[in-house]
Amino acid sequence: MAGLAEKMGMSQGDAAGQLSNILPGLIDKLTPQGQAPAGGLGNAGDLMGMLGGLLRR
């Protein structure tokens, strides 16, 4: 969390709050009908990039 907050230029508390707001929607989009895609969800870098983009909004 500290690393993500630092990259986003916000406090850990603010980053955690933002993450708690967007994570349910992100998981919903990544797992249609409650199932992970056959090709997987991507690597950690891909997922962190998505989170970073969503947190900047």
N, C-alpha and C positions, 0 to 999 in steps of 0.2 A: 504494500500500500504506500509505503514511504517513497519508493521509486516512482510509482505512478503519479503520486501527488507532486513530486518534484518536477517530473516531466511536464505536468499540466500547469505548473506554476500556482498551485493552490495548497491549502493546508490538508493534512491527512483527514481531518474531520470533514472538510468540504468534499474531498475526493470520495470518501466513503459514502457520504450522503448522495452524491451524484450517482455513484455506482449502484447503490441500493434502489434508486429510482429507475435506472435504465436496464438493470440486469434481468428482471422478469421479461420485459419485452424482447430483449436480445435473445434469451433462451427460447422464447416462443417462436421467434423468426428462424432460429437455427435448427429447431426440432419440429418440423411440420407434423401434425397429427401425433405429437408426442414421441416421434421416432427420430433418431439421429440419421442424417443422410448416409447412404451406402458408401460414399466416398470419404466419410468422416467429416469432422468439423474444421479441418485445417490445422496448421501448426500453431504453437503458442504465439509466434510473431504475428501471424494473421489475426488471431483473436485479440491480441493486445492492440493492434492497429485499429481494429473495429471499435474497441472500447475507447481508445484515444479520440477517434473521430466523433463518437457519440458524446463524449464528455465535453468536447469543445463547443458543442451546439448550445 
